[in-house]
Amino acid sequence: MTQSSHSRPLIAHVIFSLGVGGLENGLVNLINHMPQAEFRHCIICLKNATDFKQRIKRDDVEIFELNKNEGHDISSFFKMYKLLKKIRPDIVHTRNLAAIEYQIPVFLAGVKSRIHGEHGWDVFDPDGSNKKYQKLRYLMGFLIHRFVPLSKHLHEYLLTKVGISDSKIVRICNGVDTHKFSFSNQTEAITDAPFEFNDQHVYFGTVGRMHGVKDQMNLVKAFVEAIQLDPALKEKICLVVIGDGPLREEAIEYLKAKDCYDISWLPGKRNDIPQIMRCLDAFVLPSKSEGISNTILEAMSSGLPVIATRVGGNPELVADGESGVLVEKENYHQLAGAIVTYAHNDQLRKEHGMNALQRVKDRFSIDVMVKNYLNLYQSLPNI
């Protein structure tokens, strides 16, 4: 297909792989909700695409897989160049550090409008302090027309640490599907859970891949300490940890050792997250590092108060003392204190949860996100 054969400009979104994740979820939401008459879309995966691609509702979105080898695979740059010359996109939008170097073949292929999104820190640079990666972003800035950080924290990083001009930066937060993730007064039945969700208990939960930077062990330790601080809570609170990964077995063993496994549920990966969210009473995100967390937005859209670590974009989402509580990272003592407070105060949980829901509707809906991306894409040269 050539550019001249279409009236709608083509956007090529470049990501590492199309699998389960916040970045990928945000991209799929953007494509699904952007007016079809405005732009065409394709997704270029440096690695591959999983069944997650089935979440794309449009039937005109092509997905390309470069099947990049591990490490610095030079051949993948040639594959990218050839692909771009074939499909001739009007805009290329790379996302995160893994894709930024591919702005070189994008430039060489003659793509006129080039964007790079910063969605959060990578596991090999969890706080953005790596000088090599700062320099890489700075150099790529000569090829990139616009940088799109998802949070105020990332915006400041690009300005002060990388040295990108403010005129090149457009901050756009992720939006949440407020229809899919919605508040309900009625608790939904989760038939395979080890305990019944009811009004007599308080359910604290989290969702995310169980690996180091997400730090679910911090939550598990805090949950146990909350019960140690107030033993009566063992008959009142339950813990729900959704997600799979290397920390799952460690968390299960810890809970068993502390005699708290029977009031916990760690089922691994699930496909019924919206229903589970509506069963919780409070959401917890114990991460060591974050960009803009989709799961926080989903929890807020479900009417849940949020306990989150004071990292990355979390303070931008959670209004401390109004829609949730912020605690310091890797401090399970503070986290335990927040759990105890919410466990004993039904009215505070409900008040913070309703404030969180209103905050999402006002600032972080998908409609707001789509409008901001449309304005960005339409403002680019040659569009």
C-alpha positions as CSV (number, residue, x, y, z in Angstrom):
1,M,0.0,0.0,0.0
2,T,1.2,3.5,-0.8
3,Q,0.5,6.7,1.0
4,S,-1.2,8.2,-2.0
5,S,-3.8,5.4,-2.1
6,H,-5.3,6.6,1.2
7,S,-6.8,9.8,2.3
8,R,-6.2,9.0,6.0
9,P,-2.6,9.4,7.3
10,L,-1.0,6.2,8.6
11,I,0.5,6.1,12.1
12,A,3.1,3.3,12.8
13,H,3.3,2.5,16.5
14,V,6.6,0.9,17.4
15,I,6.8,-1.1,20.6
16,F,9.0,-3.9,22.0
17,S,6.3,-6.6,22.0
18,L,2.5,-6.7,22.0
19,G,1.7,-8.6,25.2
20,V,0.0,-7.9,28.6
21,G,1.2,-4.7,30.0
22,G,0.3,-1.1,30.8
23,L,2.0,0.4,27.8
24,E,0.4,-2.1,25.5
25,N,-3.0,-1.7,27.1
26,G,-2.8,2.1,26.6
27,L,-1.9,1.7,22.9
28,V,-4.8,-0.7,22.3
29,N,-7.2,1.6,24.1
30,L,-6.0,4.6,21.9
31,I,-6.4,2.7,18.7
32,N,-9.8,1.3,19.6
33,H,-11.2,4.7,20.7
34,M,-9.7,7.0,18.1
35,P,-12.2,8.0,15.4
36,Q,-11.6,5.7,12.5
37,A,-12.1,8.5,10.0
38,E,-9.0,10.4,11.2
39,F,-6.1,8.0,11.0
40,R,-5.0,4.5,10.0
41,H,-2.8,2.6,12.4
42,C,-0.3,-0.3,12.3
43,I,1.8,-1.7,15.1
44,I,5.4,-2.7,14.6
45,C,6.7,-5.1,17.3
46,L,10.5,-5.4,17.7
47,K,9.9,-8.9,19.0
48,N,6.5,-10.4,18.5
49,A,2.8,-10.1,19.3
50,T,0.8,-12.4,21.6
51,D,-2.9,-13.2,21.9
52,F,-3.2,-9.7,23.4
53,K,-3.6,-8.4,19.8
54,Q,-7.1,-9.9,19.9
55,R,-8.1,-6.9,22.1
56,I,-7.8,-4.6,19.1
57,K,-11.4,-4.1,17.9
58,R,-10.6,-2.5,14.6
59,D,-10.1,-4.8,11.6
60,D,-7.9,-2.5,9.6
61,V,-4.9,-2.5,11.9
62,E,-1.9,-4.5,10.6
63,I,0.6,-5.9,13.0
64,F,4.2,-6.5,12.0
65,E,6.8,-8.6,13.9
66,L,10.5,-8.0,13.4
67,N,11.5,-11.0,15.6
68,K,14.5,-9.1,17.0
69,N,17.3,-11.2,18.4
70,E,18.4,-10.6,22.0
71,G,20.9,-7.8,22.5
72,H,21.9,-5.2,19.9
73,D,20.5,-6.8,16.7
74,I,21.7,-4.7,13.8
75,S,19.7,-6.8,11.3
76,S,16.5,-5.5,13.0
77,F,17.4,-2.0,12.0
78,F,17.5,-3.0,8.3
79,K,14.2,-4.9,8.7
80,M,12.7,-1.7,10.2
81,Y,14.0,0.4,7.3
82,K,12.7,-2.0,4.6
83,L,9.3,-2.2,6.3
84,L,8.9,1.5,6.6
85,K,9.8,2.0,2.9
86,K,7.1,-0.5,2.0
87,I,4.3,0.8,4.2
88,R,5.2,4.5,4.0
89,P,3.7,5.8,7.3
90,D,3.1,9.5,7.8
91,I,3.9,9.3,11.5
92,V,6.0,6.9,13.5
93,H,5.5,6.8,17.2
94,T,8.1,4.8,19.2
95,R,7.6,4.0,22.8
96,N,10.1,3.6,25.7
97,L,13.8,3.1,25.7
98,A,13.8,-0.2,23.9
99,A,12.4,1.4,20.8
100,I,14.0,4.8,20.7
101,E,17.1,3.8,18.7
102,Y,14.8,2.8,15.9
103,Q,14.2,6.5,15.2
104,I,17.4,6.2,13.1
105,P,15.9,3.9,10.4
106,V,12.7,6.0,10.7
107,F,14.6,9.1,9.8
108,L,16.6,7.4,7.1
109,A,13.3,6.0,5.6
110,G,12.1,9.5,5.1
111,V,9.2,9.5,7.6
112,K,8.3,13.2,8.0
113,S,6.7,13.1,11.5
114,R,8.5,11.4,14.4
115,I,7.2,11.0,18.0
116,H,8.7,9.2,21.0
117,G,6.6,8.3,24.1
118,E,8.1,7.8,27.6
119,H,5.7,5.6,29.5
120,G,7.8,4.7,32.6
121,W,11.2,3.5,33.7
122,D,12.8,0.3,32.4
123,V,13.8,-2.6,34.7
124,F,17.5,-2.0,33.8
125,D,17.2,1.8,34.7
126,P,14.5,1.9,37.3
127,D,15.0,5.6,38.3
128,G,16.3,7.1,35.1
129,S,19.7,7.8,36.5
130,N,21.8,5.9,33.9
131,K,23.9,8.6,32.1
132,K,24.3,6.5,29.0
133,Y,20.5,6.3,28.5
134,Q,20.1,10.0,29.2
135,K,22.7,10.7,26.5
136,L,20.9,8.4,24.1
137,R,17.6,10.2,24.6
138,Y,19.4,13.5,24.1
139,L,21.0,12.4,20.8
140,M,17.8,10.9,19.5
141,G,16.1,14.2,20.3
142,F,17.7,15.7,17.2
143,L,15.6,13.3,15.1
144,I,12.4,13.4,17.2
145,H,9.8,16.1,16.7
146,R,7.8,15.5,19.9
147,F,8.4,13.6,23.1
148,V,5.3,12.4,25.0
149,P,5.9,11.7,28.7
150,L,2.9,10.2,30.5
151,S,3.6,11.9,33.8
152,K,4.9,15.2,35.3
153,H,7.8,13.3,36.7
154,L,8.9,12.0,33.3
155,H,8.3,15.5,31.8
156,E,10.7,17.0,34.4
157,Y,13.2,14.2,33.7
158,L,13.3,15.0,30.0
159,L,13.7,18.7,30.7
160,T,16.3,18.6,33.5
161,K,18.2,15.3,33.1
162,V,18.1,14.8,29.3
163,G,18.1,18.3,28.1
164,I,15.1,18.2,25.8
165,S,13.5,21.6,24.9
166,D,10.2,22.2,26.5
167,S,8.8,23.1,23.1
168,K,9.3,19.5,22.0
169,I,7.5,18.0,25.0
170,V,3.7,17.2,25.1
171,R,2.6,15.5,28.3
172,I,-0.4,13.2,27.8
173,C,-1.6,10.9,30.6
174,N,-3.1,7.5,29.9
175,G,-6.9,7.2,30.0
176,V,-9.0,4.5,31.5
177,D,-12.1,2.8,30.1
178,T,-14.7,4.1,32.6
179,H,-17.3,1.7,31.2
180,K,-15.2,-1.4,31.5
181,F,-13.9,-0.4,34.9
182,S,-16.9,0.9,36.8
183,F,-18.2,1.4,40.3
184,S,-20.9,-0.9,41.6
185,N,-22.5,-1.2,45.1
186,Q,-23.1,-4.9,44.3
187,T,-20.3,-7.3,45.0
188,E,-19.8,-9.7,42.1
189,A,-19.3,-13.5,42.7
190,I,-15.9,-14.9,41.9
191,T,-16.7,-18.6,42.0
192,D,-13.2,-20.0,42.2
193,A,-11.9,-17.7,44.9
194,P,-10.9,-19.5,48.2
195,F,-13.2,-17.2,50.2
196,E,-16.5,-15.4,49.6
197,F,-16.4,-11.7,49.0
198,N,-18.9,-10.1,51.4
199,D,-19.6,-7.0,53.5
200,Q,-18.2,-8.5,56.7
201,H,-14.6,-8.3,55.5
202,V,-12.3,-5.7,54.0
203,Y,-10.4,-6.8,50.9
204,F,-7.1,-5.2,49.9
205,G,-5.8,-6.1,46.5
206,T,-3.2,-5.4,43.8
207,V,-2.8,-6.3,40.1
208,G,0.4,-6.6,38.1
209,R,3.2,-8.8,37.0
210,M,5.0,-10.2,40.1
211,H,8.6,-9.1,39.6
212,G,11.1,-6.9,41.4
213,V,10.1,-3.4,40.4
214,K,6.4,-4.0,41.3
215,D,7.5,-5.1,44.8
216,Q,4.5,-7.1,45.8
217,M,6.6,-8.6,48.7
218,N,6.4,-5.1,50.2
219,L,2.6,-5.4,50.3
220,V,2.7,-9.0,51.6
221,K,4.9,-8.0,54.5
222,A,2.8,-5.0,55.2
223,F,-0.4,-7.1,55.3
224,V,1.2,-9.5,57.8
225,E,2.5,-6.6,59.9
226,A,-1.0,-5.0,59.9
227,I,-2.3,-8.2,61.5
228,Q,0.6,-8.3,64.0
229,L,-0.1,-4.7,65.0
230,D,-3.8,-5.5,65.4
231,P,-4.4,-9.3,65.8
232,A,-8.2,-8.8,65.5
233,L,-7.7,-7.8,61.9
234,K,-7.0,-11.5,61.1
235,E,-10.8,-12.0,61.2
236,K,-11.5,-8.9,59.2
237,I,-9.1,-8.3,56.3
238,C,-8.1,-10.4,53.2
239,L,-5.4,-10.0,50.7
240,V,-5.8,-10.4,46.9
241,V,-2.7,-10.4,44.7
242,I,-3.4,-10.9,41.0
243,G,-0.6,-11.6,38.6
244,D,2.2,-14.1,37.8
245,G,5.9,-13.9,38.0
246,P,9.0,-14.8,40.0
247,L,7.7,-13.2,43.2
248,R,4.5,-15.3,43.4
249,E,6.0,-18.4,45.0
250,E,8.0,-16.3,47.4
251,A,4.9,-14.4,48.5
252,I,2.9,-17.6,48.9
253,E,5.6,-19.2,51.1
254,Y,5.9,-16.1,53.2
255,L,2.1,-16.0,53.8
256,K,2.1,-19.7,54.7
257,A,5.0,-19.2,57.2
258,K,3.2,-16.3,58.8
259,D,-0.1,-18.3,59.0
260,C,-1.9,-15.8,56.7
261,Y,-2.3,-17.8,53.6
262,D,-5.9,-18.8,54.3
263,I,-7.0,-15.2,54.2
264,S,-5.0,-14.5,51.0
265,W,-5.6,-15.3,47.3
266,L,-2.8,-15.3,44.8
267,P,-4.3,-17.0,41.7
268,G,-1.7,-15.8,39.1
269,K,-2.8,-14.3,35.9
270,R,-6.6,-13.6,35.5
271,N,-8.8,-12.4,32.7
272,D,-11.6,-11.0,34.9
273,I,-9.8,-8.0,36.4
274,P,-12.8,-5.5,36.2
275,Q,-15.0,-8.0,38.2
276,I,-12.2,-8.5,40.8
277,M,-11.7,-4.8,41.1
278,R,-15.4,-4.4,42.0
279,C,-15.0,-6.9,44.8
280,L,-12.2,-5.0,46.5
281,D,-12.4,-2.4,49.2
282,A,-9.0,-0.8,48.6
283,F,-6.3,-1.0,46.0
284,V,-2.6,-1.1,46.7
285,L,0.3,-0.4,44.4
286,P,3.6,-1.0,46.3
287,S,6.0,-0.4,43.3
288,K,9.6,0.8,43.6
289,S,9.1,2.7,40.3
290,E,6.2,3.7,38.1
291,G,5.3,5.9,35.2
292,I,1.5,6.5,34.9
293,S,0.0,3.3,36.3
294,N,-3.0,1.9,34.4
295,T,-3.9,-0.3,37.3
296,I,-4.2,2.7,39.6
297,L,-6.5,4.4,37.1
298,E,-8.6,1.2,36.7
299,A,-8.9,1.0,40.5
300,M,-9.9,4.6,40.8
301,S,-12.5,4.1,38.0
302,S,-13.9,1.2,40.0
303,G,-14.4,3.6,43.0
304,L,-11.6,2.3,45.1
305,P,-9.3,4.3,47.4
306,V,-5.6,3.8,46.5
307,I,-2.6,3.2,48.7
308,A,0.5,3.8,46.5
309,T,4.1,4.4,46.9
310,R,5.3,8.0,46.4
311,V,7.2,7.2,43.1
312,G,7.0,8.3,39.5
313,G,3.5,9.4,38.4
314,N,1.7,8.0,41.4
315,P,1.4,11.4,43.2
316,E,-0.1,12.8,40.0
317,L,-2.9,10.2,40.1
318,V,-3.5,9.8,43.9
319,A,-4.5,12.9,45.8
320,D,-2.9,12.1,49.2
321,G,-5.5,12.3,51.9
322,E,-8.4,12.8,49.4
323,S,-8.5,9.8,47.1
324,G,-6.0,7.6,48.8
325,V,-2.8,7.5,50.7
326,L,0.8,7.8,49.5
327,V,3.6,6.0,51.4
328,E,7.4,5.8,50.8
329,K,8.6,3.0,48.6
330,E,10.1,-0.2,50.3
331,N,8.6,0.9,53.6
332,Y,6.2,-1.9,54.6
333,H,5.8,-0.3,58.1
334,Q,4.1,2.8,56.6
335,L,2.1,0.6,54.2
336,A,0.9,-1.5,57.1
337,G,-0.2,1.6,58.9
338,A,-2.3,2.7,55.9
339,I,-3.9,-0.8,55.7
340,V,-4.8,-0.6,59.4
341,T,-6.4,2.9,59.0
342,Y,-8.5,1.8,56.0
343,A,-9.5,-1.5,57.7
344,H,-11.0,0.4,60.6
345,N,-12.7,3.2,58.8
346,D,-15.5,2.2,56.3
347,Q,-16.6,5.8,55.8
348,L,-13.0,7.0,54.9
349,R,-12.6,4.2,52.4
350,K,-15.9,5.1,50.7
351,E,-15.2,8.9,50.7
352,H,-11.8,8.4,49.2
353,G,-13.1,5.9,46.7
354,M,-15.8,8.3,45.4
355,N,-13.2,11.1,45.2
356,A,-11.0,8.8,43.2
357,L,-13.9,8.0,40.8
358,Q,-14.6,11.7,40.2
359,R,-10.9,12.4,39.7
360,V,-10.8,9.8,36.9
361,K,-13.9,11.2,35.2
362,D,-12.5,14.7,35.3
363,R,-8.9,14.1,34.3
364,F,-8.1,10.6,33.2
365,S,-10.8,9.3,31.0
366,I,-10.1,7.7,27.6
367,D,-12.0,10.5,25.9
368,V,-9.6,13.1,27.3
369,M,-6.6,10.9,26.3
370,V,-7.8,10.4,22.7
371,K,-8.6,14.1,22.3
372,N,-5.0,15.0,23.4
373,Y,-3.4,12.5,21.0
374,L,-5.6,13.7,18.2
375,N,-4.5,17.2,18.8
376,L,-0.8,16.1,18.9
377,Y,-1.0,14.0,15.7
378,Q,-2.9,16.7,13.8
379,S,-0.4,19.4,14.8
380,L,2.6,17.6,13.3
381,P,4.3,18.8,10.1
382,N,3.0,17.4,6.8
383,I,-0.2,16.1,8.4
